[in-house]
Amino acid sequence: MCRECGYTLPLDESHFTRHGRGFKTSCLNCSAVHSRNSRIQYACKSCKKIYPNSHEYFYSSGVKNLRGEKILSSLCKNCHNEKRKSLTGSGYHSDWRARNLDKARESGRAHYHKNKEKISAARSSARRNSLEASREAEATRRALNPERFRRAERNYRQKNRDLLRIKRRDYMIRNPEKIAQQQRNRYARKKGASGSYSSTDILVMKIEQSGKCFYCKKPLDFETARAVHVDHKIPISRGGSNFKENLCLACSGCNCSKQAKTAEEFIVAMSI
């Protein structure tokens, strides 16, 4: 029986070190841990530099005795990291993964399910800290696997129809101007008009027009829904585009009276 861990082991050289005519009272595992971890200082096997024998300078080797005590690595952290970089640069890990694809996938899935909450939190934090990089990476993955993403989105919509309907309704209530803008852009596309505009373009037009109607010059009421119209100076029905240069802000009365006239024709009609 080992006096350190208390396990009963066969009394032979595969479990105990010989000492004189007999064997030591500690098994090989316990002797290794005691010999490695009991030193105050330890010399790295690679660079030969002497460091304090602690986790600050050495990683755990992953080897444990029967009591679960870990043995520190024989390489210092600097040498360990350099060795890992050399293996990564040489394609060692990618070659191993290519040879053991099923094993690597199974190991990855097991690790993910075991640490799902931690991994999800880390991914969310990384996306928030590097939003642009995350969007570029997402676009790249979509370009490489378009069918896979379409299938995943289709399955998600089918499973969460009610939830998505509620979210869409809430979004429409909170953002009426954006919804109106999307509908106008969609209408223009259906009519074959080129270009589109955003809420920023509307804000710019508001400043340029000093908050007044492009035609009658009366102050526009931006607080009332549908009181302000985005008008096409050259109507889409007459070949006008949907770019900002062909747009202006008008009150509902002027825009409804204008109908299919151009801006110049309507201004002339108003002056008569």
VEXFI-955804 format. One record per residue (C-alpha): residue number from 1; x, z, y. Coordinates in nm, 2 decimals, padded with zeros to 4 digits. Example, Ala and Ser with C-alpha at 12.3 -4.5 7.8 and 13.67 -1.06 7.14 Angstrom:
VEXFI-955804
<seza><i>1</i><xx>01.23</xx><zz>00.78</zz><yy>-00.45</yy></seza>
<seza><i>2</i><xx>01.37</xx><zz>00.71</zz><yy>-00.11</yy></seza>
***
This chain:
VEXFI-955804
<seza><i>1</i><xx>00.00</xx><zz>00.00</zz><yy>00.00</yy></seza>
<seza><i>2</i><xx>00.13</xx><zz>-00.09</zz><yy>00.35</yy></seza>
<seza><i>3</i><xx>00.17</xx><zz>00.22</zz><yy>00.56</yy></seza>
<seza><i>4</i><xx>00.09</xx><zz>00.02</zz><yy>00.88</yy></seza>
<seza><i>5</i><xx>-00.23</xx><zz>-00.17</zz><yy>00.80</yy></seza>
<seza><i>6</i><xx>-00.34</xx><zz>00.04</zz><yy>00.50</yy></seza>
<seza><i>7</i><xx>-00.40</xx><zz>-00.27</zz><yy>00.28</yy></seza>
<seza><i>8</i><xx>-00.32</xx><zz>-00.25</zz><yy>-00.09</yy></seza>
<seza><i>9</i><xx>-00.10</xx><zz>-00.56</zz><yy>-00.17</yy></seza>
<seza><i>10</i><xx>00.11</xx><zz>-00.67</zz><yy>-00.47</yy></seza>
<seza><i>11</i><xx>00.46</xx><zz>-00.51</zz><yy>-00.46</yy></seza>
<seza><i>12</i><xx>00.66</xx><zz>-00.84</zz><yy>-00.45</yy></seza>
<seza><i>13</i><xx>00.88</xx><zz>-01.04</zz><yy>-00.21</yy></seza>
<seza><i>14</i><xx>00.59</xx><zz>-01.25</zz><yy>-00.09</yy></seza>
<seza><i>15</i><xx>00.43</xx><zz>-00.94</zz><yy>00.06</yy></seza>
<seza><i>16</i><xx>00.71</xx><zz>-00.69</zz><yy>00.13</yy></seza>
<seza><i>17</i><xx>01.08</xx><zz>-00.71</zz><yy>00.24</yy></seza>
<seza><i>18</i><xx>01.34</xx><zz>-00.58</zz><yy>-00.01</yy></seza>
<seza><i>19</i><xx>01.53</xx><zz>-00.27</zz><yy>00.10</yy></seza>
<seza><i>20</i><xx>01.80</xx><zz>-00.15</zz><yy>-00.13</yy></seza>
<seza><i>21</i><xx>01.67</xx><zz>-00.13</zz><yy>-00.48</yy></seza>
<seza><i>22</i><xx>01.31</xx><zz>-00.12</zz><yy>-00.37</yy></seza>
<seza><i>23</i><xx>01.09</xx><zz>-00.25</zz><yy>-00.09</yy></seza>
<seza><i>24</i><xx>01.01</xx><zz>-00.15</zz><yy>00.27</yy></seza>
<seza><i>25</i><xx>00.69</xx><zz>00.05</zz><yy>00.33</yy></seza>
<seza><i>26</i><xx>00.55</xx><zz>-00.21</zz><yy>00.58</yy></seza>
<seza><i>27</i><xx>00.42</xx><zz>-00.55</zz><yy>00.47</yy></seza>
<seza><i>28</i><xx>00.57</xx><zz>-00.87</zz><yy>00.60</yy></seza>
<seza><i>29</i><xx>00.30</xx><zz>-00.92</zz><yy>00.86</yy></seza>
<seza><i>30</i><xx>00.32</xx><zz>-00.57</zz><yy>01.00</yy></seza>
<seza><i>31</i><xx>00.71</xx><zz>-00.59</zz><yy>01.00</yy></seza>
<seza><i>32</i><xx>00.70</xx><zz>-00.92</zz><yy>01.20</yy></seza>
<seza><i>33</i><xx>00.46</xx><zz>-00.78</zz><yy>01.46</yy></seza>
<seza><i>34</i><xx>00.66</xx><zz>-00.46</zz><yy>01.49</yy></seza>
<seza><i>35</i><xx>00.99</xx><zz>-00.65</zz><yy>01.52</yy></seza>
<seza><i>36</i><xx>00.86</xx><zz>-00.91</zz><yy>01.77</yy></seza>
<seza><i>37</i><xx>00.63</xx><zz>-00.69</zz><yy>01.99</yy></seza>
<seza><i>38</i><xx>00.84</xx><zz>-00.37</zz><yy>01.99</yy></seza>
<seza><i>39</i><xx>01.13</xx><zz>-00.53</zz><yy>02.19</yy></seza>
<seza><i>40</i><xx>01.16</xx><zz>-00.46</zz><yy>02.56</yy></seza>
<seza><i>41</i><xx>01.32</xx><zz>-00.81</zz><yy>02.62</yy></seza>
<seza><i>42</i><xx>01.31</xx><zz>-01.13</zz><yy>02.43</yy></seza>
<seza><i>43</i><xx>01.52</xx><zz>-01.45</zz><yy>02.45</yy></seza>
<seza><i>44</i><xx>01.33</xx><zz>-01.78</zz><yy>02.45</yy></seza>
<seza><i>45</i><xx>01.42</xx><zz>-01.99</zz><yy>02.14</yy></seza>
<seza><i>46</i><xx>01.44</xx><zz>-02.30</zz><yy>02.35</yy></seza>
<seza><i>47</i><xx>01.60</xx><zz>-02.23</zz><yy>02.69</yy></seza>
<seza><i>48</i><xx>01.77</xx><zz>-01.91</zz><yy>02.57</yy></seza>
<seza><i>49</i><xx>01.67</xx><zz>-01.72</zz><yy>02.88</yy></seza>
<seza><i>50</i><xx>01.58</xx><zz>-01.35</zz><yy>02.85</yy></seza>
<seza><i>51</i><xx>01.24</xx><zz>-01.24</zz><yy>02.98</yy></seza>
<seza><i>52</i><xx>01.05</xx><zz>-00.91</zz><yy>02.96</yy></seza>
<seza><i>53</i><xx>00.86</xx><zz>-00.91</zz><yy>02.63</yy></seza>
<seza><i>54</i><xx>00.50</xx><zz>-00.94</zz><yy>02.77</yy></seza>
<seza><i>55</i><xx>00.21</xx><zz>-01.17</zz><yy>02.80</yy></seza>
<seza><i>56</i><xx>00.32</xx><zz>-01.25</zz><yy>03.16</yy></seza>
<seza><i>57</i><xx>00.61</xx><zz>-01.46</zz><yy>03.02</yy></seza>
<seza><i>58</i><xx>00.50</xx><zz>-01.55</zz><yy>02.66</yy></seza>
<seza><i>59</i><xx>00.18</xx><zz>-01.68</zz><yy>02.51</yy></seza>
<seza><i>60</i><xx>00.02</xx><zz>-01.54</zz><yy>02.20</yy></seza>
<seza><i>61</i><xx>00.14</xx><zz>-01.74</zz><yy>01.90</yy></seza>
<seza><i>62</i><xx>-00.20</xx><zz>-01.72</zz><yy>01.72</yy></seza>
<seza><i>63</i><xx>-00.04</xx><zz>-01.54</zz><yy>01.42</yy></seza>
<seza><i>64</i><xx>-00.20</xx><zz>-01.21</zz><yy>01.34</yy></seza>
<seza><i>65</i><xx>-00.13</xx><zz>-00.93</zz><yy>01.10</yy></seza>
<seza><i>66</i><xx>-00.40</xx><zz>-00.78</zz><yy>00.88</yy></seza>
<seza><i>67</i><xx>-00.50</xx><zz>-00.54</zz><yy>01.16</yy></seza>
<seza><i>68</i><xx>-00.56</xx><zz>-00.83</zz><yy>01.40</yy></seza>
<seza><i>69</i><xx>-00.26</xx><zz>-00.77</zz><yy>01.62</yy></seza>
<seza><i>70</i><xx>-00.12</xx><zz>-01.09</zz><yy>01.77</yy></seza>
<seza><i>71</i><xx>00.25</xx><zz>-01.19</zz><yy>01.77</yy></seza>
<seza><i>72</i><xx>00.39</xx><zz>-01.33</zz><yy>02.09</yy></seza>
<seza><i>73</i><xx>00.52</xx><zz>-01.68</zz><yy>02.08</yy></seza>
<seza><i>74</i><xx>00.90</xx><zz>-01.74</zz><yy>02.04</yy></seza>
<seza><i>75</i><xx>00.89</xx><zz>-01.99</zz><yy>02.34</yy></seza>
<seza><i>76</i><xx>00.85</xx><zz>-01.88</zz><yy>02.70</yy></seza>
<seza><i>77</i><xx>00.55</xx><zz>-02.02</zz><yy>02.89</yy></seza>
<seza><i>78</i><xx>00.76</xx><zz>-02.27</zz><yy>03.08</yy></seza>
<seza><i>79</i><xx>00.91</xx><zz>-02.42</zz><yy>02.76</yy></seza>
<seza><i>80</i><xx>00.57</xx><zz>-02.41</zz><yy>02.59</yy></seza>
<seza><i>81</i><xx>00.41</xx><zz>-02.61</zz><yy>02.87</yy></seza>
<seza><i>82</i><xx>00.69</xx><zz>-02.86</zz><yy>02.88</yy></seza>
<seza><i>83</i><xx>00.66</xx><zz>-02.91</zz><yy>02.51</yy></seza>
<seza><i>84</i><xx>00.28</xx><zz>-02.96</zz><yy>02.54</yy></seza>
<seza><i>85</i><xx>00.33</xx><zz>-03.21</zz><yy>02.82</yy></seza>
<seza><i>86</i><xx>00.58</xx><zz>-03.41</zz><yy>02.61</yy></seza>
<seza><i>87</i><xx>00.33</xx><zz>-03.42</zz><yy>02.32</yy></seza>
<seza><i>88</i><xx>00.05</xx><zz>-03.53</zz><yy>02.55</yy></seza>
<seza><i>89</i><xx>00.26</xx><zz>-03.80</zz><yy>02.71</yy></seza>
<seza><i>90</i><xx>00.37</xx><zz>-03.94</zz><yy>02.38</yy></seza>
<seza><i>91</i><xx>00.01</xx><zz>-03.99</zz><yy>02.27</yy></seza>
<seza><i>92</i><xx>00.03</xx><zz>-03.73</zz><yy>02.00</yy></seza>
<seza><i>93</i><xx>-00.31</xx><zz>-03.58</zz><yy>02.07</yy></seza>
<seza><i>94</i><xx>-00.49</xx><zz>-03.92</zz><yy>02.10</yy></seza>
<seza><i>95</i><xx>-00.32</xx><zz>-04.04</zz><yy>01.78</yy></seza>
<seza><i>96</i><xx>-00.44</xx><zz>-03.73</zz><yy>01.60</yy></seza>
<seza><i>97</i><xx>-00.79</xx><zz>-03.77</zz><yy>01.73</yy></seza>
<seza><i>98</i><xx>-00.80</xx><zz>-04.13</zz><yy>01.62</yy></seza>
<seza><i>99</i><xx>-00.69</xx><zz>-04.03</zz><yy>01.27</yy></seza>
<seza><i>100</i><xx>-00.94</xx><zz>-03.74</zz><yy>01.25</yy></seza>
<seza><i>101</i><xx>-01.23</xx><zz>-03.86</zz><yy>01.46</yy></seza>
<seza><i>102</i><xx>-01.50</xx><zz>-03.69</zz><yy>01.26</yy></seza>
<seza><i>103</i><xx>-01.31</xx><zz>-03.36</zz><yy>01.25</yy></seza>
<seza><i>104</i><xx>-01.25</xx><zz>-03.37</zz><yy>01.62</yy></seza>
<seza><i>105</i><xx>-01.61</xx><zz>-03.44</zz><yy>01.70</yy></seza>
<seza><i>106</i><xx>-01.73</xx><zz>-03.16</zz><yy>01.48</yy></seza>
<seza><i>107</i><xx>-01.49</xx><zz>-02.92</zz><yy>01.63</yy></seza>
<seza><i>108</i><xx>-01.59</xx><zz>-03.02</zz><yy>01.98</yy></seza>
<seza><i>109</i><xx>-01.96</xx><zz>-02.98</zz><yy>01.90</yy></seza>
<seza><i>110</i><xx>-01.90</xx><zz>-02.64</zz><yy>01.75</yy></seza>
<seza><i>111</i><xx>-01.70</xx><zz>-02.53</zz><yy>02.05</yy></seza>
<seza><i>112</i><xx>-01.97</xx><zz>-02.65</zz><yy>02.29</yy></seza>
<seza><i>113</i><xx>-02.26</xx><zz>-02.48</zz><yy>02.12</yy></seza>
<seza><i>114</i><xx>-02.05</xx><zz>-02.16</zz><yy>02.09</yy></seza>
<seza><i>115</i><xx>-01.97</xx><zz>-02.16</zz><yy>02.47</yy></seza>
<seza><i>116</i><xx>-02.26</xx><zz>-02.36</zz><yy>02.61</yy></seza>
<seza><i>117</i><xx>-02.34</xx><zz>-02.14</zz><yy>02.91</yy></seza>
<seza><i>118</i><xx>-01.98</xx><zz>-02.10</zz><yy>03.01</yy></seza>
<seza><i>119</i><xx>-01.91</xx><zz>-02.48</zz><yy>02.98</yy></seza>
<seza><i>120</i><xx>-02.23</xx><zz>-02.57</zz><yy>03.17</yy></seza>
<seza><i>121</i><xx>-02.14</xx><zz>-02.33</zz><yy>03.45</yy></seza>
<seza><i>122</i><xx>-01.79</xx><zz>-02.47</zz><yy>03.48</yy></seza>
<seza><i>123</i><xx>-01.91</xx><zz>-02.83</zz><yy>03.49</yy></seza>
<seza><i>124</i><xx>-02.17</xx><zz>-02.74</zz><yy>03.76</yy></seza>
<seza><i>125</i><xx>-01.90</xx><zz>-02.57</zz><yy>03.97</yy></seza>
<seza><i>126</i><xx>-01.66</xx><zz>-02.87</zz><yy>03.92</yy></seza>
<seza><i>127</i><xx>-01.93</xx><zz>-03.11</zz><yy>04.03</yy></seza>
<seza><i>128</i><xx>-02.00</xx><zz>-02.91</zz><yy>04.34</yy></seza>
<seza><i>129</i><xx>-01.64</xx><zz>-02.88</zz><yy>04.44</yy></seza>
<seza><i>130</i><xx>-01.57</xx><zz>-03.26</zz><yy>04.39</yy></seza>
<seza><i>131</i><xx>-01.90</xx><zz>-03.43</zz><yy>04.45</yy></seza>
<seza><i>132</i><xx>-01.76</xx><zz>-03.77</zz><yy>04.53</yy></seza>
<seza><i>133</i><xx>-01.53</xx><zz>-03.77</zz><yy>04.23</yy></seza>
<seza><i>134</i><xx>-01.81</xx><zz>-03.66</zz><yy>04.00</yy></seza>
<seza><i>135</i><xx>-02.03</xx><zz>-03.95</zz><yy>04.13</yy></seza>
<seza><i>136</i><xx>-01.76</xx><zz>-04.20</zz><yy>04.07</yy></seza>
<seza><i>137</i><xx>-01.70</xx><zz>-04.07</zz><yy>03.72</yy></seza>
<seza><i>138</i><xx>-02.07</xx><zz>-04.08</zz><yy>03.65</yy></seza>
<seza><i>139</i><xx>-02.09</xx><zz>-04.44</zz><yy>03.77</yy></seza>
<seza><i>140</i><xx>-01.80</xx><zz>-04.54</zz><yy>03.55</yy></seza>
<seza><i>141</i><xx>-01.96</xx><zz>-04.38</zz><yy>03.24</yy></seza>
<seza><i>142</i><xx>-02.28</xx><zz>-04.56</zz><yy>03.32</yy></seza>
<seza><i>143</i><xx>-02.10</xx><zz>-04.89</zz><yy>03.35</yy></seza>
<seza><i>144</i><xx>-01.93</xx><zz>-04.85</zz><yy>03.02</yy></seza>
<seza><i>145</i><xx>-02.24</xx><zz>-04.72</zz><yy>02.83</yy></seza>
<seza><i>146</i><xx>-02.54</xx><zz>-04.86</zz><yy>03.01</yy></seza>
<seza><i>147</i><xx>-02.77</xx><zz>-04.88</zz><yy>02.70</yy></seza>
<seza><i>148</i><xx>-02.68</xx><zz>-04.52</zz><yy>02.60</yy></seza>
<seza><i>149</i><xx>-02.78</xx><zz>-04.39</zz><yy>02.95</yy></seza>
<seza><i>150</i><xx>-03.10</xx><zz>-04.59</zz><yy>02.96</yy></seza>
<seza><i>151</i><xx>-03.20</xx><zz>-04.46</zz><yy>02.62</yy></seza>
<seza><i>152</i><xx>-03.12</xx><zz>-04.10</zz><yy>02.72</yy></seza>
<seza><i>153</i><xx>-03.32</xx><zz>-04.13</zz><yy>03.05</yy></seza>
<seza><i>154</i><xx>-03.61</xx><zz>-04.29</zz><yy>02.87</yy></seza>
<seza><i>155</i><xx>-03.62</xx><zz>-04.01</zz><yy>02.61</yy></seza>
<seza><i>156</i><xx>-03.60</xx><zz>-03.75</zz><yy>02.89</yy></seza>
<seza><i>157</i><xx>-03.89</xx><zz>-03.91</zz><yy>03.08</yy></seza>
<seza><i>158</i><xx>-04.11</xx><zz>-03.92</zz><yy>02.77</yy></seza>
<seza><i>159</i><xx>-04.04</xx><zz>-03.55</zz><yy>02.69</yy></seza>
<seza><i>160</i><xx>-04.09</xx><zz>-03.42</zz><yy>03.05</yy></seza>
<seza><i>161</i><xx>-04.36</xx><zz>-03.64</zz><yy>03.20</yy></seza>
<seza><i>162</i><xx>-04.57</xx><zz>-03.35</zz><yy>03.34</yy></seza>
<seza><i>163</i><xx>-04.26</xx><zz>-03.18</zz><yy>03.49</yy></seza>
<seza><i>164</i><xx>-04.14</xx><zz>-03.50</zz><yy>03.65</yy></seza>
<seza><i>165</i><xx>-04.49</xx><zz>-03.57</zz><yy>03.79</yy></seza>
<seza><i>166</i><xx>-04.50</xx><zz>-03.22</zz><yy>03.96</yy></seza>
<seza><i>167</i><xx>-04.15</xx><zz>-03.27</zz><yy>04.10</yy></seza>
<seza><i>168</i><xx>-04.24</xx><zz>-03.61</zz><yy>04.24</yy></seza>
<seza><i>169</i><xx>-04.55</xx><zz>-03.47</zz><yy>04.40</yy></seza>
<seza><i>170</i><xx>-04.36</xx><zz>-03.19</zz><yy>04.56</yy></seza>
<seza><i>171</i><xx>-04.10</xx><zz>-03.43</zz><yy>04.69</yy></seza>
<seza><i>172</i><xx>-04.36</xx><zz>-03.65</zz><yy>04.85</yy></seza>
<seza><i>173</i><xx>-04.52</xx><zz>-03.36</zz><yy>05.03</yy></seza>
<seza><i>174</i><xx>-04.18</xx><zz>-03.24</zz><yy>05.16</yy></seza>
<seza><i>175</i><xx>-04.05</xx><zz>-03.58</zz><yy>05.26</yy></seza>
<seza><i>176</i><xx>-04.34</xx><zz>-03.80</zz><yy>05.38</yy></seza>
<seza><i>177</i><xx>-04.11</xx><zz>-04.01</zz><yy>05.61</yy></seza>
<seza><i>178</i><xx>-03.87</xx><zz>-04.09</zz><yy>05.32</yy></seza>
<seza><i>179</i><xx>-04.15</xx><zz>-04.19</zz><yy>05.10</yy></seza>
<seza><i>180</i><xx>-04.30</xx><zz>-04.42</zz><yy>05.37</yy></seza>
<seza><i>181</i><xx>-03.95</xx><zz>-04.57</zz><yy>05.41</yy></seza>
<seza><i>182</i><xx>-03.91</xx><zz>-04.64</zz><yy>05.04</yy></seza>
<seza><i>183</i><xx>-04.25</xx><zz>-04.80</zz><yy>05.03</yy></seza>
<seza><i>184</i><xx>-04.18</xx><zz>-05.03</zz><yy>05.32</yy></seza>
<seza><i>185</i><xx>-03.84</xx><zz>-05.13</zz><yy>05.17</yy></seza>
<seza><i>186</i><xx>-04.02</xx><zz>-05.20</zz><yy>04.84</yy></seza>
<seza><i>187</i><xx>-04.28</xx><zz>-05.41</zz><yy>05.02</yy></seza>
<seza><i>188</i><xx>-04.01</xx><zz>-05.61</zz><yy>05.19</yy></seza>
<seza><i>189</i><xx>-03.83</xx><zz>-05.68</zz><yy>04.87</yy></seza>
<seza><i>190</i><xx>-04.15</xx><zz>-05.80</zz><yy>04.70</yy></seza>
<seza><i>191</i><xx>-04.20</xx><zz>-06.04</zz><yy>04.99</yy></seza>
<seza><i>192</i><xx>-03.85</xx><zz>-06.17</zz><yy>04.95</yy></seza>
<seza><i>193</i><xx>-03.70</xx><zz>-06.03</zz><yy>05.27</yy></seza>
<seza><i>194</i><xx>-03.33</xx><zz>-05.95</zz><yy>05.27</yy></seza>
<seza><i>195</i><xx>-03.19</xx><zz>-05.61</zz><yy>05.38</yy></seza>
<seza><i>196</i><xx>-03.30</xx><zz>-05.25</zz><yy>05.39</yy></seza>
<seza><i>197</i><xx>-03.29</xx><zz>-04.95</zz><yy>05.62</yy></seza>
<seza><i>198</i><xx>-03.25</xx><zz>-04.58</zz><yy>05.60</yy></seza>
<seza><i>199</i><xx>-03.37</xx><zz>-04.26</zz><yy>05.78</yy></seza>
<seza><i>200</i><xx>-03.04</xx><zz>-04.27</zz><yy>05.98</yy></seza>
<seza><i>201</i><xx>-03.14</xx><zz>-04.61</zz><yy>06.11</yy></seza>
<seza><i>202</i><xx>-03.47</xx><zz>-04.47</zz><yy>06.23</yy></seza>
<seza><i>203</i><xx>-03.30</xx><zz>-04.19</zz><yy>06.41</yy></seza>
<seza><i>204</i><xx>-03.07</xx><zz>-04.43</zz><yy>06.58</yy></seza>
<seza><i>205</i><xx>-03.37</xx><zz>-04.64</zz><yy>06.70</yy></seza>
<seza><i>206</i><xx>-03.54</xx><zz>-04.33</zz><yy>06.82</yy></seza>
<seza><i>207</i><xx>-03.23</xx><zz>-04.25</zz><yy>07.04</yy></seza>
<seza><i>208</i><xx>-03.19</xx><zz>-04.61</zz><yy>07.16</yy></seza>
<seza><i>209</i><xx>-03.56</xx><zz>-04.63</zz><yy>07.26</yy></seza>
<seza><i>210</i><xx>-03.55</xx><zz>-04.28</zz><yy>07.42</yy></seza>
<seza><i>211</i><xx>-03.84</xx><zz>-04.18</zz><yy>07.19</yy></seza>
<seza><i>212</i><xx>-04.08</xx><zz>-04.44</zz><yy>07.34</yy></seza>
<seza><i>213</i><xx>-04.27</xx><zz>-04.73</zz><yy>07.19</yy></seza>
<seza><i>214</i><xx>-04.08</xx><zz>-05.06</zz><yy>07.20</yy></seza>
<seza><i>215</i><xx>-04.38</xx><zz>-05.24</zz><yy>07.35</yy></seza>
<seza><i>216</i><xx>-04.60</xx><zz>-05.01</zz><yy>07.57</yy></seza>
<seza><i>217</i><xx>-04.31</xx><zz>-04.77</zz><yy>07.65</yy></seza>
<seza><i>218</i><xx>-04.54</xx><zz>-04.46</zz><yy>07.59</yy></seza>
<seza><i>219</i><xx>-04.38</xx><zz>-04.15</zz><yy>07.43</yy></seza>
<seza><i>220</i><xx>-04.41</xx><zz>-04.16</zz><yy>07.05</yy></seza>
<seza><i>221</i><xx>-04.56</xx><zz>-03.87</zz><yy>06.86</yy></seza>
<seza><i>222</i><xx>-04.32</xx><zz>-03.80</zz><yy>06.58</yy></seza>
<seza><i>223</i><xx>-04.50</xx><zz>-03.49</zz><yy>06.47</yy></seza>
<seza><i>224</i><xx>-04.82</xx><zz>-03.66</zz><yy>06.36</yy></seza>
<seza><i>225</i><xx>-04.81</xx><zz>-03.85</zz><yy>06.03</yy></seza>
<seza><i>226</i><xx>-04.84</xx><zz>-04.23</zz><yy>06.05</yy></seza>
<seza><i>227</i><xx>-04.84</xx><zz>-04.22</zz><yy>06.44</yy></seza>
<seza><i>228</i><xx>-04.51</xx><zz>-04.40</zz><yy>06.45</yy></seza>
<seza><i>229</i><xx>-04.47</xx><zz>-04.74</zz><yy>06.28</yy></seza>
<seza><i>230</i><xx>-04.15</xx><zz>-04.92</zz><yy>06.19</yy></seza>
<seza><i>231</i><xx>-04.22</xx><zz>-05.27</zz><yy>06.31</yy></seza>
<seza><i>232</i><xx>-04.05</xx><zz>-05.60</zz><yy>06.23</yy></seza>
<seza><i>233</i><xx>-03.98</xx><zz>-05.80</zz><yy>06.55</yy></seza>
<seza><i>234</i><xx>-04.00</xx><zz>-06.12</zz><yy>06.35</yy></seza>
<seza><i>235</i><xx>-04.26</xx><zz>-06.05</zz><yy>06.08</yy></seza>
<seza><i>236</i><xx>-04.16</xx><zz>-06.07</zz><yy>05.72</yy></seza>
<seza><i>237</i><xx>-04.44</xx><zz>-06.33</zz><yy>05.67</yy></seza>
<seza><i>238</i><xx>-04.26</xx><zz>-06.55</zz><yy>05.91</yy></seza>
<seza><i>239</i><xx>-03.91</xx><zz>-06.52</zz><yy>05.75</yy></seza>
<seza><i>240</i><xx>-03.79</xx><zz>-06.20</zz><yy>05.93</yy></seza>
<seza><i>241</i><xx>-03.54</xx><zz>-05.97</zz><yy>05.76</yy></seza>
<seza><i>242</i><xx>-03.56</xx><zz>-05.60</zz><yy>05.68</yy></seza>
<seza><i>243</i><xx>-03.23</xx><zz>-05.52</zz><yy>05.85</yy></seza>
<seza><i>244</i><xx>-03.21</xx><zz>-05.27</zz><yy>06.14</yy></seza>
<seza><i>245</i><xx>-03.15</xx><zz>-05.55</zz><yy>06.39</yy></seza>
<seza><i>246</i><xx>-03.50</xx><zz>-05.69</zz><yy>06.32</yy></seza>
<seza><i>247</i><xx>-03.67</xx><zz>-05.35</zz><yy>06.35</yy></seza>
<seza><i>248</i><xx>-03.81</xx><zz>-05.13</zz><yy>06.62</yy></seza>
<seza><i>249</i><xx>-04.03</xx><zz>-04.82</zz><yy>06.66</yy></seza>
<seza><i>250</i><xx>-04.38</xx><zz>-04.88</zz><yy>06.78</yy></seza>
<seza><i>251</i><xx>-04.70</xx><zz>-04.67</zz><yy>06.82</yy></seza>
<seza><i>252</i><xx>-04.98</xx><zz>-04.74</zz><yy>06.57</yy></seza>
<seza><i>253</i><xx>-05.20</xx><zz>-04.92</zz><yy>06.84</yy></seza>
<seza><i>254</i><xx>-04.93</xx><zz>-05.17</zz><yy>06.94</yy></seza>
<seza><i>255</i><xx>-04.82</xx><zz>-05.24</zz><yy>06.58</yy></seza>
<seza><i>256</i><xx>-05.18</xx><zz>-05.30</zz><yy>06.47</yy></seza>
<seza><i>257</i><xx>-05.25</xx><zz>-05.52</zz><yy>06.77</yy></seza>
<seza><i>258</i><xx>-04.93</xx><zz>-05.73</zz><yy>06.72</yy></seza>
<seza><i>259</i><xx>-05.04</xx><zz>-05.85</zz><yy>06.37</yy></seza>
<seza><i>260</i><xx>-04.82</xx><zz>-06.15</zz><yy>06.27</yy></seza>
<seza><i>261</i><xx>-04.68</xx><zz>-06.22</zz><yy>06.62</yy></seza>
<seza><i>262</i><xx>-04.31</xx><zz>-06.20</zz><yy>06.70</yy></seza>
<seza><i>263</i><xx>-04.20</xx><zz>-05.94</zz><yy>06.95</yy></seza>
<seza><i>264</i><xx>-04.16</xx><zz>-06.20</zz><yy>07.23</yy></seza>
<seza><i>265</i><xx>-04.51</xx><zz>-06.34</zz><yy>07.16</yy></seza>
<seza><i>266</i><xx>-04.67</xx><zz>-06.00</zz><yy>07.16</yy></seza>
<seza><i>267</i><xx>-04.50</xx><zz>-05.90</zz><yy>07.49</yy></seza>
<seza><i>268</i><xx>-04.62</xx><zz>-06.22</zz><yy>07.65</yy></seza>
<seza><i>269</i><xx>-04.97</xx><zz>-06.16</zz><yy>07.52</yy></seza>
<seza><i>270</i><xx>-04.97</xx><zz>-05.80</zz><yy>07.66</yy></seza>
<seza><i>271</i><xx>-04.87</xx><zz>-05.93</zz><yy>08.01</yy></seza>
<seza><i>272</i><xx>-05.16</xx><zz>-06.17</zz><yy>08.03</yy></seza>
***
